[in-house]
Each structure stands twice: as structure tokens, then as C-alpha cells.
Amino acid sequence: MATCKIWWVRRDLRLDDNAALARAASGADAMVPVFIGGDADEGAWPLGGAQRWWLARSLKSHAAKLAALGSRLVIVEGDAAKVLSDLAKKLGASEVVWSRRFDPAGLAAERRVEEALDRLGIAWSGQLTNHLFDPEEIATKEGRPYQVYTPFSRNCRARPAPGKPRATPTSLPPADGAPKGIAIDALDLEPKIKWAAGLQAMWTPGEDTARTRLGAFSSDALARYPVGRDEPASDGSSLLSPHLAFGEVGIRRVWHGAAASTNSPAESTDKFHAELLWREFATHVLYHFPKTDLAPLRPDFVRFPWRNDPEALKRWQQGRTGYPLVDAGMRQLWHTGWMHNRVRMVVASFLVKHLLLPWQDGARWFWDTLVDADLANNSLGWQWAAGCGADAAPYFRIFNPTAQAQKFDSDAAYIKRWVPELKGVPAKIALEPRSATLLPGFGGRTAAEEGYCLPMVDHAIARDRALAALASISKAKAGGG
């Protein structure tokens, strides 16, 4: 009797080192890869605009790779539980297999699918394919989830090294009996307004690009990663984050690819591995504290006196704050769908501490504009900046955007690239244009006259206001209010 299995394709758009695909293909006469589009199973966080742009191209790349191995990607829309149970019943499938997600919406969708398949007596299996560790298996000595990165990472590193990645299959069972499905274009993922030219110029979604990028990073930029990762003007980042977000490259492949580099000192590989473990930590925190996508982990911050200022939020989003490093980062984000990590910290700090605007506003903007948007990373990062989450930077530590620019972009190369109003002035002035009344590069005109905005808030005043806001919740807590 012929055996049919279904591979529920999720954010694991690759053939290489994919445990879900390997299980679905093993012992099957027919294997049907199914991608379920739409927002039915995405909860409060449907894909943002930049992610939708990426997904449209990643799906096409993935479909082509499947077709080259004799398979076919079936695209459908709807509720995953209904789609998969109906299809499994129709095909007489013996098992449905998928890659596990650990965000609240992804977990909820899996539970509904499991229940629907159980009612039909059809086997199912969720595989760990996009993370190194199952969040349920990492715990403190007391059996509780971690809220601090360092002991979490020590726990991870004390475990056996991640297993070697599986090789890419050279053939797959045919998708016999599979329905036709709909075209990828029918998912309506493309932007209605043509704003994605910068994304198109910078990124090529897909598994092949991910592997190429990993190879290039491991053989070159990894060597100076501890320093390069903090220099926004350099190519010191791996740029693998969107490929990891969509599962176009396996985390084990990335871990071992860096470890196998012959051009990098051990400390560089160790630092990069530490950043991969931050990704694991973020997933761990969101899994165990699922409300932290929108609510602070520290309950006292529920009382924080955030401001409501739509105009200030808009200026931050558009990169018109008057702080060159902040504006450069926000413009890079809008143009490319990505921002250097050092600058992400600076712009996040500016929003929540200089402007006193809610971190949730920043998280939503990043979610819509980042091609590498990942709910766990996004939530942890913004709560870190706001001082209200796991292993967070204390709220009283307030980044000075000018000092950060002077330290990490001393020649203003990054700033001048993304803030063209400052392109013709000396670096010292570009780092802090308000330091001179008349700017030599502008022929005696001020930065404001030339088109660059003045700072929307004074750093010293903003710092005092932020500390006063922090003091107000500390007093409320002491008073039991």
C-alpha cells in the first residue's frame, strides 16, 4: 500500500538540513509540501510589509528547488487545522510533519492542527529545525526559565555541540494526488505602492543566496566580527538574519559554518556563536513569557508614564530627529528593510528615553519594516532598550546618540551615506551639526537652512525627563500604588 505524507511548510523554506522535510520524505511513496498563506494563524502579528515582500520571493525560490527534485509546492489559504486535516483525509496521509514555531500564534496553530489530526487518527510530528535548543529543555537549577542571558548561554554551551547538519537531498518523493493549489502571486504579498526598490537592490531571498552569504561571511568578515559588528559603515555583519527568519538556512549550518572557518581566530567565532545564542535566548523568553510581545516582563513598567505624541513618532520613523546617527539608521531601515544592530540599539533608546514613547510603537514599526523581523528578537530587543524585559539594560543608562556616532562612526561615513544633507561637511560637524552655527560645507548656511532638521529634543533635557519618569514608577512601587 502506497504511503503518503504531508510536509507543512512554514518558516523553513529550505531543503538543506531540514528535519521536517527529512521525516516527511522518509519511507514515503508520495510527499506533499503544503504552504498555507494568509493571516488566519498569525494572531496579533500578521506579516509586515517588508516580510511579505521577502516571502513572495522566497516561496518562488523554494518552489523552484522542489520542482527540480521532482516535487511540487502546493499553495493554499485558510486555517491550518482545517486545511491540513481535510487534505490528510483526502490523500489518506499517514503523517503530517512540520517545523516547530515557538511564538504564541505559531504554537496555538500547532495545537489546533494536532487536535484536528488526533480526531482523525492521523499521526503528526513537530520537528526542531530552526533552533539549536528546545525552550522546554533549558532551565535553571530550580527548574525555572532563564531571564538573564549569561547563565542561559553557559547552560547551552555546557551541552553537547549542535549536531552536524544533514546534506541537501538529491531527490524527493513525488507530490502524487496533491491538489493544484493557487499561484504564489494570488497570496497578494507584493506592496501596492512601489516602495521596495531599495530592498530589491540589497537582497535576493532564497536558500541559495543564504548559503552563499554564509560562505562569504565565514571566509571574510567573521575574522574581525568582534570589532566589525559595531561599525555601521563596514560590512562586519553576517546579514544572515532575514535568511534565518524565513528558515532559508539552518541554524546548525550557520553554527558549523562559522566554526569551520580557517581564516578566523577562535574569539571571533566565539563572539558570533554568542550572538546566535542571543537568538536562542530570545526564543526561550518569548516561549516561557508569551505575553512579552506586547506587555513588559517587569510588571512595574506597566505604570510607566509613556507619552502620546504621534508627530514625534512620525519624525522618528522618517529619520527627522536632528540626531544624525538616529536619522541615518531610520532611513537605512526604510530603504533597505534592515538596520545595523549597533544603530538599532541607538534608535530604540532614542524613542523610549529621549522621546518617552512606548516601546510597543517601536516594535510595531520594526515589525512592519524589517525583512528580518522575528517576534522573539523584536520583543526582547525593544524590552531591552526600554529597561523592562529580560536581561534588560537599566533604564537609567541612556545612550547619547552623538557620543555613539563619534565612537562607532567617527569619520561619519555611515551618516553621510544615509543623510545626504550632511554629505558635504567635515565629519566632525556631520557627527553633531548643531555644534556650529554656520557650516563651512554649506557655504555659510546652517544645517537647518540647507534642509537638515535641528534636534527635536536636547539630550541633557531628555535625559533628565527620562530619569524623572523612571523615578515616578519607583515611588509608586515603594508606596504600593
Backbone torsions as a table, in degrees:
resi	resn	phi	psi	omega
1	MET	NA	130.4	-178.5
2	ALA	-66.6	140.9	-179.7
3	THR	-107.9	130.6	178.2
4	CYS	-120.3	136.5	174.2
5	LYS	-127.3	156.2	178.3
6	ILE	-115.2	130.8	172.4
7	TRP	-103.3	110.3	175.4
8	TRP	-79.7	103.0	-177.7
9	VAL	-78.5	124.8	-179.5
10	ARG	-122.1	-125.0	176.9
11	ARG	-93.0	55.7	177.1
12	ASP	-139.5	58.5	-171.5
13	LEU	-83.1	64.4	179.3
14	ARG	-153.3	162.7	173.4
15	LEU	-101.1	-30.4	-175.9
16	ASP	-72.4	136.1	174.4
17	ASP	44.1	53.9	-179.8
18	ASN	-117.9	103.5	-175.9
19	ALA	-63.5	-32.9	179.5
20	ALA	-66.9	-46.0	177.6
21	LEU	-62.3	-43.9	-178.1
22	ALA	-59.7	-41.9	-179.8
23	ARG	-70.4	-40.5	-179.1
24	ALA	-65.1	-34.8	-177.4
25	ALA	-82.8	-23.1	-175.0
26	SER	-68.4	123.2	176.1
27	GLY	70.5	11.8	-177.7
28	ALA	-100.1	135.5	172.0
29	ASP	-79.4	-29.1	176.6
30	ALA	-138.7	141.2	179.0
31	MET	-137.4	124.4	-175.1
32	VAL	-110.3	109.7	174.3
33	PRO	-79.7	125.7	-176.4
34	VAL	-125.4	125.2	172.4
35	PHE	-109.6	129.3	-178.1
36	ILE	-107.0	111.0	-178.6
37	GLY	-88.8	177.6	179.9
38	GLY	95.4	175.0	-174.6
39	ASP	-103.6	11.1	-174.1
40	ALA	-59.0	-31.9	-175.2
41	ASP	-114.1	20.7	-176.0
42	GLU	-105.1	-0.6	174.7
43	GLY	58.9	-134.0	-175.9
44	ALA	-78.5	-5.6	-173.9
45	TRP	-128.2	66.7	172.3
46	PRO	-62.2	155.2	-176.2
47	LEU	-54.2	137.5	176.1
48	GLY	-77.2	174.4	-175.8
49	GLY	-60.1	-44.4	-178.8
50	ALA	-67.3	-38.6	178.1
51	GLN	-66.4	-38.0	179.2
52	ARG	-64.2	-40.3	176.7
53	TRP	-59.1	-45.7	-178.7
54	TRP	-64.8	-46.2	-175.9
55	LEU	-59.3	-39.9	-179.9
56	ALA	-56.3	-41.9	-177.6
57	ARG	-80.1	-36.7	179.2
58	SER	-64.9	-40.3	178.2
59	LEU	-62.4	-41.4	179.7
60	LYS	-65.5	-39.8	177.5
61	SER	-64.4	-43.7	-178.5
62	HIS	-66.1	-41.9	179.0
63	ALA	-60.9	-39.2	179.9
64	ALA	-66.2	-39.1	179.9
65	LYS	-68.2	-38.7	175.9
66	LEU	-62.9	-44.9	-178.8
67	ALA	-61.6	-35.7	-179.6
68	ALA	-65.6	-20.0	178.9
69	LEU	-106.3	17.6	174.1
70	GLY	84.2	13.3	178.8
71	SER	-110.3	-172.1	-179.7
72	ARG	-155.7	130.3	177.5
73	LEU	-82.5	124.2	178.8
74	VAL	-99.1	122.0	-179.3
75	ILE	-103.7	126.7	176.2
76	VAL	-138.0	168.1	174.5
77	GLU	-125.1	154.0	176.2
78	GLY	135.1	-169.7	178.1
79	ASP	-77.6	128.4	-173.7
80	ALA	-58.9	-40.8	-178.2
81	ALA	-60.8	-44.3	-179.5
82	LYS	-71.3	-45.3	-178.3
83	VAL	-59.8	-48.8	-174.2
84	LEU	-73.5	-38.3	178.8
85	SER	-68.6	-40.1	177.9
86	ASP	-63.8	-44.5	-177.8
87	LEU	-67.9	-41.8	179.5
88	ALA	-61.9	-40.4	179.0
89	LYS	-66.4	-42.4	-178.5
90	LYS	-65.1	-40.7	-176.7
91	LEU	-86.3	-10.6	-174.3
92	GLY	66.8	36.1	-176.2
93	ALA	-65.6	141.6	178.1
94	SER	-86.7	-21.6	-176.8
95	GLU	-161.0	147.2	171.6
96	VAL	-117.4	130.2	-174.0
97	VAL	-124.5	144.3	177.9
98	TRP	-151.5	165.9	172.4
99	SER	-88.3	133.3	-176.7
100	ARG	-73.0	142.3	168.9
101	ARG	-113.0	153.3	-176.0
102	PHE	-120.4	8.0	173.4
103	ASP	-81.9	158.3	-174.8
104	PRO	-56.0	-45.6	-178.4
105	ALA	-67.9	-41.5	179.2
106	GLY	-63.2	-41.3	177.9
107	LEU	-65.2	-43.1	-179.8
108	ALA	-62.4	-40.0	178.4
109	ALA	-63.2	-42.3	178.7
110	GLU	-60.6	-42.8	-178.7
111	ARG	-62.8	-40.0	178.8
112	ARG	-65.9	-38.9	177.7
113	VAL	-65.1	-45.1	179.3
114	GLU	-57.4	-45.9	-179.0
115	GLU	-63.9	-41.7	-179.6
116	ALA	-64.8	-41.7	179.9
117	LEU	-70.7	-36.7	177.2
118	ASP	-59.9	-39.7	179.8
119	ARG	-63.0	-28.8	179.9
120	LEU	-91.8	-5.9	-177.6
121	GLY	72.4	27.6	-179.3
122	ILE	-103.1	132.5	-178.5
123	ALA	-68.4	152.5	176.1
124	TRP	-144.6	159.9	-179.3
125	SER	-152.8	125.1	173.7
126	GLY	-100.7	126.8	-174.5
127	GLN	-109.6	145.6	175.3
128	LEU	-85.6	101.6	-175.7
129	THR	-120.7	-22.4	-173.8
130	ASN	-112.0	5.5	178.4
131	HIS	-137.3	157.4	178.4
132	LEU	-80.2	-31.6	-174.4
133	PHE	-134.2	145.5	172.9
134	ASP	-77.1	125.2	-178.4
135	PRO	-56.7	-25.8	-179.9
136	GLU	-73.3	-19.5	-174.1
137	GLU	-95.2	-6.2	179.1
138	ILE	-107.1	122.4	-178.0
139	ALA	-152.2	160.7	175.5
140	THR	-71.7	173.5	177.8
141	LYS	-60.0	-25.9	179.2
142	GLU	-87.2	0.7	178.8
143	GLY	82.7	16.4	-179.1
144	ARG	-103.9	159.7	176.5
145	PRO	-70.1	152.0	178.2
146	TYR	-76.9	147.7	171.8
147	GLN	-125.7	2.9	178.4
148	VAL	-127.1	134.7	-173.0
149	TYR	-66.4	-46.7	-170.4
150	THR	-57.8	-51.3	177.0
151	PRO	-65.8	-30.9	175.2
152	PHE	-61.4	-47.1	-177.8
153	SER	-67.0	-35.3	176.9
154	ARG	-62.6	-41.0	177.4
155	ASN	-60.1	-46.4	-179.0
156	CYS	-62.7	-43.9	-176.0
157	ARG	-72.2	-21.2	178.1
158	ALA	-77.7	-12.5	179.8
159	ARG	-83.9	165.7	176.3
160	PRO	-56.1	147.5	179.2
161	ALA	-58.1	149.0	177.2
162	PRO	-53.5	140.7	-179.1
163	GLY	-61.1	155.5	178.0
164	LYS	-65.8	142.1	-179.4
165	PRO	-68.8	147.4	174.7
166	ARG	-72.7	150.1	176.9
167	ALA	-74.4	156.6	175.8
168	THR	-66.4	131.3	178.7
169	PRO	-64.3	151.0	179.2
170	THR	-100.4	-9.8	175.2
171	SER	-156.8	159.4	179.9
172	LEU	-136.5	153.7	174.1
173	PRO	-62.0	148.5	179.2
174	PRO	-68.5	157.5	178.9
175	ALA	-90.7	52.1	-176.7
176	ASP	-61.2	135.8	177.1
177	GLY	82.1	-3.9	-176.6
178	ALA	-68.9	142.8	174.9
179	PRO	-67.4	162.6	-178.0
180	LYS	-65.8	-39.5	-176.8
181	GLY	75.1	-167.4	-179.5
182	ILE	-114.8	164.3	177.5
183	ALA	-72.5	150.9	177.4
184	ILE	-57.9	-38.6	-180.0
185	ASP	-62.7	-24.0	-180.0
186	ALA	-71.0	-12.4	176.7
187	LEU	-73.9	-9.8	175.6
188	ASP	57.2	50.1	-178.0
189	LEU	-89.7	-21.6	-175.1
190	GLU	-71.5	145.1	179.3
191	PRO	-65.1	143.1	179.3
192	LYS	-72.0	-34.0	178.6
193	ILE	-105.8	137.8	-176.4
194	LYS	-77.1	83.1	178.7
195	TRP	-112.3	-2.0	-168.9
196	ALA	-96.9	17.7	-178.5
197	ALA	-60.8	-37.7	179.3
198	GLY	-67.1	-36.3	176.3
199	LEU	-64.5	-44.2	-179.3
200	GLN	-61.1	-37.2	-178.5
201	ALA	-71.8	-30.7	-174.1
202	MET	-94.4	-32.3	-168.0
203	TRP	-121.8	145.3	168.4
204	THR	-128.2	96.3	-178.8
205	PRO	-61.9	152.4	175.9
206	GLY	132.3	158.7	-176.4
207	GLU	-63.5	-39.7	-177.7
208	ASP	-63.6	-43.3	179.3
209	THR	-64.0	-39.0	-179.5
210	ALA	-60.4	-45.7	-179.4
211	ARG	-66.1	-39.3	178.0
212	THR	-63.6	-43.0	-179.2
213	ARG	-65.1	-40.5	178.1
214	LEU	-61.5	-44.1	179.5
215	GLY	-62.3	-43.6	-179.6
216	ALA	-65.2	-42.1	179.7
217	PHE	-65.0	-45.6	-177.0
218	SER	-63.4	-31.8	-177.1
219	SER	-91.9	-6.8	-174.7
220	ASP	-134.5	-82.2	-170.5
221	ALA	-65.5	-23.9	-179.7
222	LEU	-58.1	-33.0	-175.7
223	ALA	-57.3	-36.3	179.7
224	ARG	-114.9	27.7	-176.4
225	TYR	-57.3	-42.8	-178.4
226	PRO	-56.6	-31.5	178.3
227	VAL	-94.5	-47.2	-175.2
228	GLY	-61.8	-29.4	-178.6
229	ARG	-65.5	-16.4	179.8
230	ASP	-102.3	0.9	-177.4
231	GLU	-106.9	101.5	-174.2
232	PRO	-63.9	-22.9	-178.8
233	ALA	-82.8	-12.9	-177.1
234	SER	-95.9	171.9	176.3
235	ASP	-98.3	52.9	-174.1
236	GLY	-88.6	-10.3	-179.7
237	SER	-89.8	157.9	179.9
238	SER	-76.0	-25.3	-175.8
239	LEU	57.9	27.4	178.7
240	LEU	-92.6	-9.5	-171.3
241	SER	-57.2	-43.0	178.2
242	PRO	-68.5	-33.1	177.9
243	HIS	-67.3	-35.6	175.3
244	LEU	-70.6	-38.3	-178.5
245	ALA	-61.7	-33.9	180.0
246	PHE	-100.3	6.2	178.0
247	GLY	67.1	27.7	179.1
248	GLU	-78.7	-15.2	173.7
249	VAL	-139.1	140.7	-179.2
250	GLY	-79.5	144.8	-178.9
251	ILE	-64.1	-33.1	176.9
252	ARG	-67.4	-36.4	177.6
253	ARG	-63.7	-39.9	179.5
254	VAL	-67.9	-45.4	-179.5
255	TRP	-58.0	-50.8	-176.6
256	HIS	-75.5	-28.8	176.2
257	GLY	-62.2	-41.0	177.2
258	ALA	-69.7	-41.3	-178.1
259	ALA	-64.1	-28.6	-177.0
260	ALA	-85.6	-3.3	-178.6
261	SER	-63.1	130.2	179.1
262	THR	-95.1	-4.8	-176.8
263	ASN	-102.7	1.3	-171.5
264	SER	-119.5	137.5	174.7
265	PRO	-67.6	158.1	-176.6
266	ALA	-58.6	-36.2	-178.0
267	GLU	-66.6	-29.4	177.6
268	SER	-69.4	-46.2	177.9
269	THR	-62.9	-40.6	-179.5
270	ASP	-62.7	-40.1	179.6
271	LYS	-66.7	-41.0	178.4
272	PHE	-65.2	-42.7	175.9
273	HIS	-59.8	-36.8	178.2
274	ALA	-61.5	-38.1	178.5
275	GLU	-68.9	-35.7	175.1
276	LEU	-64.4	-33.9	177.8
277	LEU	-73.6	-26.2	171.2
278	TRP	-61.8	-38.1	176.9
279	ARG	-63.1	-42.0	176.6
280	GLU	-63.4	-40.4	-179.9
281	PHE	-63.2	-42.7	178.8
282	ALA	-60.0	-44.0	178.1
283	THR	-63.2	-41.8	178.5
284	HIS	-58.4	-45.9	-177.4
285	VAL	-66.4	-47.5	-178.4
286	LEU	-65.3	-36.4	179.3
287	TYR	-61.9	-45.0	-176.2
288	HIS	-84.8	-20.8	178.9
289	PHE	-128.9	71.1	-168.5
290	PRO	-66.3	-12.0	179.1
291	LYS	-88.5	-1.5	-177.0
292	THR	-77.0	2.1	171.9
293	ASP	-69.0	-26.1	-178.1
294	LEU	-132.6	-15.3	-177.3
295	ALA	-117.6	142.5	-179.2
296	PRO	-66.3	142.7	176.2
297	LEU	-66.5	-38.1	177.4
298	ARG	-84.9	112.4	-172.3
299	PRO	-63.8	-25.3	179.5
300	ASP	-63.0	-23.5	-179.4
301	PHE	-77.1	-4.5	172.6
302	VAL	-62.6	-29.3	-178.2
303	ARG	-89.8	2.3	-175.3
304	PHE	-61.8	134.7	-176.0
305	PRO	-81.6	67.1	177.0
306	TRP	-63.1	148.9	177.7
307	ARG	-90.4	156.2	172.2
308	ASN	-114.3	104.7	-175.0
309	ASP	-144.1	83.8	-177.1
310	PRO	-56.5	-35.6	-178.3
311	GLU	-68.2	-40.6	177.5
312	ALA	-65.1	-39.8	177.5
313	LEU	-62.0	-42.0	-179.4
314	LYS	-63.4	-42.6	179.3
315	ARG	-63.3	-39.4	176.1
316	TRP	-63.5	-45.5	-179.7
317	GLN	-60.8	-37.1	-175.5
318	GLN	-88.3	-2.9	-178.5
319	GLY	70.4	48.8	179.2
320	ARG	-130.0	44.7	-177.8
321	THR	-88.1	-19.5	-174.9
322	GLY	89.3	0.7	172.7
323	TYR	-108.1	109.3	-169.0
324	PRO	-55.1	-41.9	-178.2
325	LEU	-67.0	-40.6	176.8
326	VAL	-61.8	-47.1	-177.3
327	ASP	-67.1	-37.5	177.4
328	ALA	-61.2	-44.8	-179.8
329	GLY	-62.8	-44.4	-178.0
330	MET	-68.5	-32.6	177.2
331	ARG	-74.9	-38.0	174.4
332	GLN	-59.4	-43.0	179.1
333	LEU	-58.7	-48.9	-177.5
334	TRP	-64.8	-37.1	-175.1
335	HIS	-79.9	-37.4	-171.8
336	THR	-114.0	-12.1	-175.6
337	GLY	76.3	17.0	-177.0
338	TRP	-151.0	154.1	175.7
339	MET	-144.1	142.4	178.5
340	HIS	-59.0	141.1	-172.3
341	ASN	-63.1	-40.1	177.5
342	ARG	-59.1	-41.3	-178.8
343	VAL	-72.3	-32.2	176.1
344	ARG	-57.3	-41.4	179.8
345	MET	-64.7	-39.6	-177.9
346	VAL	-68.9	-46.2	-177.6
347	VAL	-68.7	-33.2	178.2
348	ALA	-68.2	-44.8	177.4
349	SER	-59.9	-40.6	-179.4
350	PHE	-61.7	-43.2	-178.5
351	LEU	-63.1	-49.3	-171.7
352	VAL	-84.9	-21.8	-176.0
353	LYS	-111.0	-42.7	176.7
354	HIS	-76.2	-38.7	-176.8
355	LEU	-100.7	-12.7	-178.6
356	LEU	55.6	38.0	177.0
357	LEU	-99.0	147.6	-173.8
358	PRO	-59.2	139.3	178.9
359	TRP	-61.8	-27.3	179.1
360	GLN	-63.2	-31.9	176.4
361	ASP	-64.2	-41.1	177.7
362	GLY	-67.9	-40.4	179.9
363	ALA	-62.2	-40.5	179.6
364	ARG	-66.3	-39.4	-179.8
365	TRP	-66.9	-44.3	176.5
366	PHE	-61.7	-40.9	-179.3
367	TRP	-59.6	-36.9	-176.5
368	ASP	-82.2	-25.3	-170.9
369	THR	-109.8	-15.7	-178.4
370	LEU	-88.5	131.2	173.6
371	VAL	-72.3	-21.5	-179.2
372	ASP	-102.4	20.3	-177.1
373	ALA	-55.5	125.1	179.1
374	ASP	-134.0	125.5	-170.9
375	LEU	-61.4	-41.3	-179.7
376	ALA	-65.0	-48.6	179.1
377	ASN	-63.9	-42.1	-178.4
378	ASN	-62.6	-46.4	-177.9
379	SER	-66.3	-46.7	-179.9
380	LEU	-62.3	-43.8	-178.1
381	GLY	-62.8	-44.5	-178.7
382	TRP	-71.3	-36.5	176.5
383	GLN	-71.0	-30.8	173.7
384	TRP	-61.0	-47.9	-178.9
385	ALA	-63.7	-36.7	-177.3
386	ALA	-83.9	-4.8	177.8
387	GLY	73.3	18.3	-171.9
388	CYS	-120.7	9.5	-174.1
389	GLY	-122.7	-160.2	179.8
390	ALA	-71.5	133.4	177.4
391	ASP	49.5	37.4	-173.4
392	ALA	-76.4	152.1	170.0
393	ALA	-67.0	132.4	-179.6
394	PRO	-55.0	140.1	-175.3
395	TYR	-59.4	-30.4	-176.8
396	PHE	-73.3	-9.5	173.2
397	ARG	-85.4	108.4	-172.3
398	ILE	-116.4	115.7	178.9
399	PHE	-59.7	133.8	169.2
400	ASN	-92.1	109.7	-174.8
401	PRO	-59.2	-33.7	179.8
402	THR	-70.3	-43.9	178.7
403	ALA	-64.0	-37.7	177.4
404	GLN	-63.7	-40.6	178.0
405	ALA	-65.1	-43.2	-179.0
406	GLN	-64.4	-32.4	-178.0
407	LYS	-81.0	-41.8	-170.6
408	PHE	-109.2	-7.0	177.4
409	ASP	-141.8	52.6	-168.0
410	SER	-60.0	-30.0	178.0
411	ASP	-94.1	6.7	176.5
412	ALA	61.5	22.3	-178.9
413	ALA	-63.2	-42.9	179.3
414	TYR	-66.6	-45.7	-179.7
415	ILE	-60.7	-46.8	-177.2
416	LYS	-66.3	-28.2	178.2
417	ARG	-67.0	-40.9	-171.8
418	TRP	-103.5	-12.4	176.0
419	VAL	-121.8	81.6	-173.0
420	PRO	-63.0	-19.6	177.1
421	GLU	-59.5	-23.8	-176.9
422	LEU	-105.1	9.2	-172.0
423	LYS	-63.7	-33.3	-172.9
424	GLY	-95.5	9.7	-176.8
425	VAL	-107.2	161.0	177.1
426	PRO	-59.6	152.0	-175.8
427	ALA	-57.2	-40.3	-177.4
428	LYS	-58.9	-38.2	-179.4
429	ILE	-78.7	-37.3	178.8
430	ALA	-62.6	-31.5	178.4
431	LEU	-70.5	-28.7	179.5
432	GLU	-151.1	77.0	-172.7
433	PRO	-61.8	-23.2	-179.8
434	ARG	-76.7	-4.3	-179.3
435	SER	-71.6	-12.2	178.7
436	ALA	-130.1	136.1	178.4
437	THR	-70.0	-45.5	177.5
438	LEU	-114.4	131.7	-175.7
439	LEU	-99.5	118.9	-176.4
440	PRO	-55.0	-40.9	-177.5
441	GLY	-65.9	-16.8	-179.9
442	PHE	-100.5	13.6	178.7
443	GLY	65.5	37.7	178.3
444	GLY	90.0	-1.2	179.0
445	ARG	-89.4	150.5	177.6
446	THR	-78.5	163.5	178.1
447	ALA	-60.4	-40.0	-179.3
448	ALA	-64.3	-40.8	178.9
449	GLU	-65.6	-31.1	-178.0
450	GLU	-80.3	-15.0	176.8
451	GLY	122.2	-6.6	177.1
452	TYR	-92.8	134.2	-173.8
453	CYS	-74.5	152.3	173.7
454	LEU	-78.6	159.2	-179.6
455	PRO	-56.4	133.5	-177.9
456	MET	-78.4	-11.7	177.2
457	VAL	-156.1	143.4	177.9
458	ASP	-79.0	135.2	-175.6
459	HIS	-58.3	-46.5	-176.6
460	ALA	-64.2	-42.5	179.4
461	ILE	-66.2	-41.8	179.8
462	ALA	-63.5	-39.5	-179.9
463	ARG	-63.3	-45.8	179.3
464	ASP	-61.6	-40.3	-179.7
465	ARG	-65.7	-40.8	179.8
466	ALA	-64.9	-42.1	179.6
467	LEU	-66.8	-35.2	176.5
468	ALA	-65.9	-38.4	177.4
469	ALA	-64.1	-40.6	177.9
470	LEU	-64.1	-42.4	-179.7
471	ALA	-61.7	-33.5	-176.9
472	SER	-65.2	-36.8	179.5
473	ILE	-79.9	-25.7	176.3
474	SER	-68.3	-39.7	177.1
475	LYS	-66.2	-40.8	179.4
476	ALA	-62.6	-40.1	179.5
477	LYS	-66.4	-42.6	-179.8
478	ALA	-64.5	-34.6	-179.0
479	GLY	-85.6	-0.4	-180.0
480	GLY	76.5	12.9	-178.6
481	GLY	-85.1	NA	NA
